[in-house]
Amino acid sequence: MRACYACGSEVRSSERVGREERCLHCGADLRCCQNCRFYAPGRRNDCAEPQAEPVADKERGNFCEYFAFRRAQPAAAGA
C-alpha cells in the first residue's frame, strides 16, 4: 500500500506519480522526498540514493529521477 506521508491516507494511483499530484485527502505533494523509499534523514542530502541531486524542501514536489513511492508500513495490531 502507498500512503501520504502527511496524513497517512492511502494513495490509490497505479501509475507513476507526477510532480504536481497532491493527496486527495490533505493536499500534500505526493512526489516528494518524504514519500520516497530513498528518503533517509541523516544521510548525505537525506537520501539513500547517492546519485540523486540535492532537494532543499523535502515536502514539495520535485523532479528527482530516482523517486520511487515508499510502501506504507502496516498498522501495528491493537494500535
MOTA-V48824 format. One line per field, one symbol per residue. psi: psi as a letter, one per 20 degrees, with the letter a starting at -180 (. if undefined). A space follows every 10 residues. Layout:
BEGIN
psi->???
END
This chain:
BEGIN
psi->qpqphgijqp ojpirqpqhj qqphgijqph mrghjqiipn phrpjkpioh iqqqpgoijq qrjpijpppq pqpqqqpj.
END
